[in-house]
């Protein structure tokens, strides 16, 4: 299992030793793990933004000193250089759910601070991921673990449609909602 807590503690110590501090916005399975919603192993920590002066800035290209520290910790812990990565950073470009920043749960690890997507925002992001990666993906289990209400899923579906208004996406979104027993008539 990916030693998330150990990796974050080691990264914080490394950043502090290098007189660096970073605030990052995290989503995905590791965020769910840190918030206690899931217990499944995760492979990495998905970062969508760097917080600069209170604003979210795309993490598509992480700061080089941070990348160097992440690589060094990955080497020491044997978890690879990309255990913290900006894989889903494009989500920021398309727009996060309204109120995301206000709902984020902030966790400090010393020189590293994480803004973790809230339960509601994870529902939105996980529904989108279910549509994107299919009904057999890990995202279905993650979404089930969040125990979303039909209203939360409909809100997530409305937001997801802002990212892809195509008829094909709508059909796949309706199928994903049916997995959770939700009628898609409101779409």
MIDOSE-1310 file (N, C-alpha, C; in nm, 2 decimals, decimal comma, always signed):
residues 187
xxxx	+0,08/-0,12/+0,00/+0,00/+0,00/+0,00/+0,09/+0,12/+0,00; +0,05/+0,22/-0,07/+0,11/+0,35/-0,08/+0,11/+0,42/+0,06; +0,23/+0,45/+0,11/+0,24/+0,50/+0,25/+0,21/+0,65/+0,25; +0,08/+0,69/+0,23/+0,05/+0,83/+0,21/+0,09/+0,92/+0,33
xxxx	+0,05/+0,89/+0,45/+0,08/+0,97/+0,56/+0,24/+0,99/+0,58; +0,31/+0,87/+0,56/+0,45/+0,88/+0,58/+0,51/+0,97/+0,47; +0,46/+0,95/+0,35/+0,52/+1,03/+0,23/+0,49/+1,18/+0,26; +0,37/+1,21/+0,30/+0,34/+1,36/+0,33/+0,43/+1,41/+0,44
xxxx	+0,45/+1,34/+0,55/+0,53/+1,38/+0,66/+0,68/+1,40/+0,61; +0,72/+1,31/+0,53/+0,86/+1,32/+0,48/+0,88/+1,43/+0,38; +0,77/+1,45/+0,30/+0,78/+1,57/+0,21/+0,78/+1,70/+0,29; +0,70/+1,71/+0,39/+0,69/+1,83/+0,47/+0,83/+1,86/+0,53
xxxx	+0,89/+1,75/+0,59/+1,02/+1,77/+0,65/+1,13/+1,81/+0,55; +1,12/+1,75/+0,43/+1,22/+1,79/+0,33/+1,20/+1,93/+0,28; +1,07/+1,97/+0,26/+1,05/+2,11/+0,22/+1,09/+2,21/+0,33; +1,07/+2,18/+0,46/+1,11/+2,26/+0,57/+1,26/+2,27/+0,57
xxxx	+1,33/+2,16/+0,55/+1,48/+2,16/+0,55/+1,53/+2,25/+0,43; +1,46/+2,26/+0,33/+1,50/+2,34/+0,21/+1,44/+2,48/+0,21; +1,38/+2,51/+0,33/+1,31/+2,64/+0,35/+1,21/+2,67/+0,24; +1,13/+2,57/+0,21/+1,02/+2,59/+0,12/+0,89/+2,56/+0,19
xxxx	+0,78/+2,62/+0,14/+0,64/+2,59/+0,18/+0,55/+2,59/+0,06; +0,46/+2,49/+0,06/+0,36/+2,49/-0,05/+0,22/+2,46/+0,01; +0,12/+2,52/-0,06/-0,02/+2,49/-0,03/-0,07/+2,43/-0,16; -0,13/+2,31/-0,16/-0,18/+2,24/-0,28/-0,32/+2,20/-0,26
xxxx	-0,39/+2,19/-0,37/-0,53/+2,14/-0,37/-0,53/+2,00/-0,42; -0,58/+1,91/-0,34/-0,58/+1,77/-0,37/-0,73/+1,71/-0,39; -0,74/+1,62/-0,48/-0,87/+1,55/-0,51/-0,84/+1,40/-0,52; -0,94/+1,33/-0,54/-0,92/+1,18/-0,58/-0,91/+1,09/-0,45
xxxx	-0,87/+0,97/-0,48/-0,87/+0,87/-0,38/-0,79/+0,90/-0,26; -0,67/+0,96/-0,28/-0,59/+0,99/-0,16/-0,65/+1,09/-0,07; -0,72/+1,19/-0,14/-0,80/+1,29/-0,06/-0,91/+1,22/+0,02; -0,98/+1,12/-0,04/-1,08/+1,05/+0,03/-1,02/+0,97/+0,14
xxxx	-0,90/+0,91/+0,12/-0,84/+0,84/+0,22/-0,80/+0,93/+0,34; -0,75/+1,04/+0,31/-0,71/+1,14/+0,42/-0,83/+1,19/+0,50; -0,94/+1,19/+0,43/-1,07/+1,24/+0,50/-1,14/+1,12/+0,57; -1,09/+1,00/+0,55/-1,15/+0,89/+0,62/-1,27/+0,83/+0,55
xxxx	-1,30/+0,86/+0,42/-1,41/+0,81/+0,35/-1,39/+0,67/+0,29; -1,26/+0,64/+0,26/-1,23/+0,51/+0,20/-1,11/+0,45/+0,27; -1,08/+0,33/+0,26/-0,96/+0,26/+0,31/-0,88/+0,19/+0,21; -0,93/+0,19/+0,08/-0,86/+0,12/-0,02/-0,72/+0,18/-0,05
xxxx	-0,63/+0,10/-0,09/-0,49/+0,16/-0,12/-0,50/+0,25/-0,24; -0,42/+0,35/-0,24/-0,41/+0,44/-0,36/-0,27/+0,45/-0,41; -0,25/+0,49/-0,53/-0,12/+0,49/-0,59/-0,05/+0,62/-0,58; -0,13/+0,73/-0,57/-0,07/+0,86/-0,58/-0,16/+0,97/-0,52
xxxx	-0,12/+1,09/-0,51/-0,19/+1,20/-0,46/-0,21/+1,30/-0,58; -0,34/+1,31/-0,62/-0,37/+1,40/-0,74/-0,38/+1,54/-0,69; -0,31/+1,63/-0,76/-0,31/+1,77/-0,73/-0,36/+1,85/-0,85; -0,46/+1,94/-0,82/-0,52/+2,02/-0,93/-0,47/+2,16/-0,93
xxxx	-0,42/+2,21/-0,81/-0,39/+2,35/-0,80/-0,28/+2,38/-0,69; -0,21/+2,48/-0,71/-0,12/+2,54/-0,61/-0,19/+2,66/-0,56; -0,20/+2,68/-0,43/-0,26/+2,80/-0,37/-0,16/+2,91/-0,36; -0,18/+3,02/-0,43/-0,09/+3,14/-0,42/-0,17/+3,26/-0,38
xxxx	-0,14/+3,32/-0,27/-0,21/+3,44/-0,22/-0,36/+3,41/-0,21; -0,40/+3,29/-0,17/-0,53/+3,26/-0,15/-0,61/+3,21/-0,28; -0,54/+3,22/-0,39/-0,61/+3,18/-0,52/-0,56/+3,05/-0,57; -0,64/+2,98/-0,63/-0,60/+2,85/-0,70/-0,54/+2,88/-0,83
xxxx	-0,42/+2,83/-0,85/-0,34/+2,84/-0,97/-0,32/+2,70/-1,03; -0,34/+2,68/-1,15/-0,32/+2,55/-1,21/-0,19/+2,48/-1,17; -0,20/+2,35/-1,14/-0,09/+2,27/-1,10/-0,04/+2,19/-1,22; -0,08/+2,23/-1,35/-0,04/+2,16/-1,46/+0,11/+2,14/-1,47
xxxx	+0,18/+2,25/-1,43/+0,33/+2,25/-1,42/+0,36/+2,28/-1,27; +0,40/+2,18/-1,19/+0,43/+2,21/-1,05/+0,56/+2,28/-1,04; +0,58/+2,36/-0,94/+0,71/+2,43/-0,92/+0,83/+2,32/-0,91; +0,94/+2,36/-0,98/+1,05/+2,26/-0,99/+1,10/+2,22/-0,85
xxxx	+1,11/+2,31/-0,75/+1,16/+2,27/-0,62/+1,07/+2,17/-0,55; +0,94/+2,18/-0,57/+0,84/+2,08/-0,52/+0,86/+1,95/-0,59; +0,87/+1,95/-0,72/+0,89/+1,83/-0,80/+1,02/+1,76/-0,76; +1,12/+1,83/-0,73/+1,25/+1,77/-0,69/+1,23/+1,71/-0,55
xxxx	+1,16/+1,77/-0,46/+1,14/+1,72/-0,33/+1,05/+1,59/-0,34; +0,95/+1,60/-0,42/+0,86/+1,48/-0,44/+0,94/+1,36/-0,49; +1,02/+1,39/-0,59/+1,11/+1,28/-0,65/+1,20/+1,22/-0,54; +1,26/+1,31/-0,46/+1,36/+1,26/-0,36/+1,28/+1,17/-0,26
xxxx	+1,17/+1,21/-0,22/+1,09/+1,13/-0,12/+1,05/+1,00/-0,19; +1,00/+1,01/-0,31/+0,97/+0,89/-0,38/+1,08/+0,79/-0,39; +1,20/+0,84/-0,41/+1,31/+0,75/-0,42/+1,35/+0,69/-0,29; +1,34/+0,77/-0,18/+1,37/+0,72/-0,05/+1,27/+0,61/+0,00
xxxx	+1,14/+0,64/-0,03/+1,04/+0,55/+0,01/+1,00/+0,44/-0,09; +1,07/+0,44/-0,20/+1,05/+0,34/-0,30/+0,91/+0,34/-0,37; +0,85/+0,46/-0,38/+0,71/+0,48/-0,43/+0,71/+0,55/-0,57; +0,83/+0,58/-0,62/+0,84/+0,64/-0,76/+0,83/+0,79/-0,75
xxxx	+0,87/+0,85/-0,86/+0,89/+1,00/-0,86/+0,75/+1,08/-0,88; +0,65/+1,00/-0,91/+0,52/+1,07/-0,94/+0,41/+1,04/-0,84; +0,45/+1,01/-0,72/+0,35/+0,98/-0,62/+0,26/+1,10/-0,59; +0,31/+1,22/-0,61/+0,23/+1,34/-0,60/+0,24/+1,40/-0,74
xxxx	+0,12/+1,42/-0,81/+0,13/+1,46/-0,95/+0,01/+1,54/-0,99; +0,02/+1,62/-1,09/-0,09/+1,70/-1,14/-0,18/+1,64/-1,25; -0,20/+1,51/-1,24/-0,27/+1,44/-1,34/-0,41/+1,50/-1,37; -0,49/+1,54/-1,27/-0,62/+1,59/-1,31/-0,63/+1,75/-1,31
xxxx	-0,51/+1,81/-1,33/-0,51/+1,96/-1,32/-0,60/+2,03/-1,42; -0,63/+1,96/-1,53/-0,72/+2,02/-1,63/-0,86/+2,05/-1,57; -0,90/+1,99/-1,46/-1,03/+2,01/-1,40/-1,04/+2,16/-1,36; -0,93/+2,22/-1,32/-0,93/+2,36/-1,28/-0,97/+2,45/-1,40
xxxx	-0,91/+2,41/-1,52/-0,94/+2,49/-1,64/-1,09/+2,48/-1,68; -1,15/+2,37/-1,66/-1,29/+2,36/-1,69/-1,39/+2,42/-1,59; -1,33/+2,43/-1,47/-1,41/+2,49/-1,36/-1,45/+2,39/-1,25; -1,42/+2,43/-1,13/-1,46/+2,34/-1,02/-1,60/+2,37/-0,97
xxxx	-1,66/+2,28/-0,90/-1,80/+2,31/-0,85/-1,80/+2,44/-0,77; -1,91/+2,52/-0,79/-1,93/+2,64/-0,71/-1,91/+2,62/-0,56; -1,83/+2,70/-0,50/-1,81/+2,70/-0,36/-1,70/+2,60/-0,32; -1,63/+2,54/-0,41/-1,53/+2,44/-0,38/-1,43/+2,49/-0,28
xxxx	-1,37/+2,60/-0,30/-1,26/+2,65/-0,21/-1,31/+2,67/-0,07; -1,44/+2,72/-0,06/-1,49/+2,74/+0,08/-1,52/+2,61/+0,15; -1,55/+2,51/+0,08/-1,58/+2,38/+0,14/-1,45/+2,29/+0,16; -1,34/+2,32/+0,10/-1,22/+2,24/+0,11/-1,18/+2,23/+0,26
xxxx	-1,14/+2,11/+0,29/-1,09/+2,09/+0,43/-0,93/+2,11/+0,42; -0,88/+2,19/+0,50/-0,74/+2,23/+0,50/-0,67/+2,14/+0,61; -0,57/+2,07/+0,56/-0,48/+1,99/+0,65/-0,34/+2,04/+0,64; -0,28/+2,07/+0,76/-0,14/+2,11/+0,76/-0,05/+2,00/+0,80
xxxx	+0,06/+1,98/+0,72/+0,16/+1,88/+0,75/+0,29/+1,96/+0,78; +0,28/+2,08/+0,82/+0,40/+2,16/+0,85/+0,43/+2,25/+0,73; +0,54/+2,22/+0,66/+0,57/+2,30/+0,54/+0,48/+2,27/+0,42; +0,40/+2,17/+0,43/+0,30/+2,14/+0,33/+0,16/+2,15/+0,38
xxxx	+0,08/+2,22/+0,31/-0,06/+2,23/+0,35/-0,15/+2,18/+0,23; -0,24/+2,10/+0,26/-0,33/+2,05/+0,16/-0,47/+2,10/+0,18; -0,53/+2,14/+0,07/-0,68/+2,17/+0,07/-0,74/+2,05/+0,00; -0,82/+1,98/+0,08/-0,88/+1,85/+0,03/-1,02/+1,88/-0,01
xxxx	-1,05/+1,83/-0,13/-1,19/+1,84/-0,18/-1,29/+1,79/-0,08; -1,39/+1,86/-0,05/-1,49/+1,82/+0,05/-1,57/+1,70/+0,00; -1,65/+1,64/+0,09/-1,73/+1,53/+0,05/-1,82/+1,56/-0,07; -1,89/+1,67/-0,07/-1,98/+1,71/-0,18/-1,90/+1,73/-0,31
xxxx	-1,78/+1,79/-0,30/-1,71/+1,81/-0,42/-1,65/+1,68/-0,48; -1,61/+1,59/-0,39/-1,57/+1,46/-0,43/-1,68/+1,38/-0,50; -1,80/+1,40/-0,45/-1,92/+1,34/-0,52/-1,92/+1,39/-0,67; -1,91/+1,52/-0,68/-1,92/+1,58/-0,82/-1,80/+1,52/-0,90
xxxx	-1,68/+1,53/-0,85/-1,57/+1,48/-0,93/-1,57/+1,33/-0,95; -1,62/+1,25/-0,86/-1,62/+1,11/-0,88/-1,73/+1,07/-0,98; -1,84/+1,14/-0,98/-1,95/+1,11/-1,08/-1,89/+1,13/-1,22; -1,82/+1,24/-1,23/-1,76/+1,28/-1,36/-1,66/+1,17/-1,40
xxxx	-1,58/+1,12/-1,30/-1,48/+1,01/-1,33/-1,55/+0,88/-1,36; -1,66/+0,85/-1,30/-1,73/+0,73/-1,33/-1,78/+0,73/-1,48; -1,83/+0,85/-1,53/-1,87/+0,86/-1,66/-1,74/+0,85/-1,76; -1,64/+0,91/-1,72/-1,51/+0,91/-1,80/-1,45/+0,78/-1,81
xxxx	-1,44/+0,70/-1,69/-1,37/+0,58/-1,69/-1,46/+0,45/-1,69; -1,59/+0,47/-1,67/-1,68/+0,36/-1,69/-1,72/+0,29/-1,56; -1,82/+0,21/-1,57/-1,89/+0,15/-1,45/-1,81/+0,05/-1,38; -1,70/+0,00/-1,43/-1,61/-0,09/-1,36/-1,49/-0,03/-1,30
xxxx	-1,48/+0,10/-1,30/-1,37/+0,17/-1,24/-1,38/+0,18/-1,09; -1,27/+0,21/-1,03/-1,26/+0,23/-0,88/-1,35/+0,34/-0,84; -1,38/+0,43/-0,93/-1,45/+0,55/-0,90/-1,60/+0,52/-0,85; -1,65/+0,41/-0,90/-1,78/+0,37/-0,86/-1,78/+0,33/-0,71
xxxx	-1,68/+0,25/-0,67/-1,67/+0,22/-0,53/-1,65/+0,34/-0,44; -1,57/+0,43/-0,49/-1,54/+0,56/-0,42/-1,67/+0,64/-0,40; -1,74/+0,65/-0,51/-1,87/+0,72/-0,50/-1,97/+0,66/-0,41; -1,98/+0,53/-0,41/-2,06/+0,46/-0,32/-2,02/+0,48/-0,18
xxxx	-1,89/+0,48/-0,15/-1,85/+0,51/-0,01/-1,89/+0,64/+0,04; -1,91/+0,74/-0,05/-1,95/+0,87/-0,01/-2,10/+0,88/+0,02; -2,17/+0,78/-0,01/-2,32/+0,77/+0,01/-2,39/+0,89/-0,03; -2,38/+0,92/-0,16/-2,45/+1,05/-0,21/-2,60/+1,03/-0,21
xxxx	-2,67/+1,14/-0,19/-2,81/+1,14/-0,20/-2,85/+1,16/-0,35; -2,97/+1,13/-0,39/-3,01/+1,16/-0,52/-3,00/+1,30/-0,56; -3,03/+1,39/-0,47/-3,01/+1,54/-0,49/-2,87/+1,57/-0,52; -2,78/+1,52/-0,44/-2,63/+1,54/-0,46/-2,59/+1,49/-0,60
xxxx	-2,64/+1,37/-0,63/-2,60/+1,32/-0,76/-2,65/+1,40/-0,88; -2,78/+1,45/-0,86/-2,83/+1,54/-0,97/-2,75/+1,67/-0,98; -2,71/+1,72/-0,87/-2,63/+1,84/-0,87/-2,50/+1,81/-0,94; -2,44/+1,70/-0,91/-2,31/+1,66/-0,97/-2,33/+1,64/-1,12
xxxx	-2,44/+1,58/-1,16/-2,47/+1,56/-1,30/-2,48/+1,70/-1,37; -2,55/+1,79/-1,31/-2,56/+1,92/-1,37/-2,43/+1,99/-1,39; -2,34/+1,98/-1,29/-2,21/+2,03/-1,30/-2,13/+1,96/-1,41; -2,14/+1,83/-1,41/-2,06/+1,75/-1,51/-2,10/+1,79/-1,65
xxxx	-2,22/+1,82/-1,68/-2,27/+1,86/-1,81/-2,20/+1,99/-1,85; -2,16/+2,07/-1,76/-2,09/+2,20/-1,80/-1,95/+2,17/-1,86; -1,90/+2,05/-1,83/-1,77/+2,01/-1,88/-1,78/+1,94/-2,02; -1,89/+1,88/-2,04/-1,91/+1,81/-2,17/-2,06/+1,80/-2,20
xxxx	-2,11/+1,90/-2,28/-2,25/+1,90/-2,31/-2,30/+1,81/-2,42; -2,21/+1,72/-2,47/-2,24/+1,64/-2,59/-2,35/+1,54/-2,55; -2,42/+1,50/-2,66/-2,53/+1,39/-2,64/-2,47/+1,26/-2,59; -2,35/+1,22/-2,63/-2,29/+1,10/-2,59/-2,26/+1,10/-2,44
xxxx	-2,20/+1,21/-2,40/-2,17/+1,23/-2,26/-2,30/+1,22/-2,17; -2,40/+1,29/-2,22/-2,53/+1,28/-2,15/-2,58/+1,14/-2,13; -2,57/+1,06/-2,24/-2,62/+0,92/-2,23/-2,53/+0,84/-2,13; -2,40/+0,86/-2,13/-2,32/+0,79/-2,03/-2,34/+0,84/-1,89
xxxx	-2,37/+0,97/-1,88/-2,40/+1,03/-1,75/-2,53/+0,97/-1,69; -2,63/+0,96/-1,78/-2,76/+0,90/-1,74/-2,74/+0,75/-1,70; -2,65/+0,68/-1,77/-2,63/+0,54/-1,73/-2,56/+0,53/-1,59; -2,46/+0,63/-1,57/-2,39/+0,63/-1,44/-2,49/+0,66/-1,33
xxxx	-2,58/+0,75/-1,35/-2,68/+0,79/-1,25/-2,77/+0,67/-1,22; -2,81/+0,59/-1,32/-2,89/+0,47/-1,30/-2,82/+0,37/-1,21; -2,68/+0,36/-1,22/-2,61/+0,27/-1,13/-2,64/+0,30/-0,98; -2,67/+0,43/-0,96/-2,70/+0,47/-0,82/-2,85/+0,49/-0,79
xxxx	-2,93/+0,44/-0,88/-3,07/+0,44/-0,87/-3,14/+0,58/-0,88; -3,07/+0,66/-0,96/-3,12/+0,80/-0,98/-3,17/+0,82/-1,12; -3,30/+0,87/-1,13/-3,36/+0,90/-1,26/-3,29/+1,02/-1,32; -3,27/+1,02/-1,45/-3,19/+1,13/-1,51/-3,29/+1,23/-1,57
xxx	-3,42/+1,23/-1,54/-3,51/+1,32/-1,61/-3,48/+1,47/-1,59; -3,41/+1,50/-1,49/-3,38/+1,64/-1,46/-3,27/+1,69/-1,55; -3,20/+1,60/-1,62/-3,09/+1,65/-1,70/-3,14/+1,71/-1,83
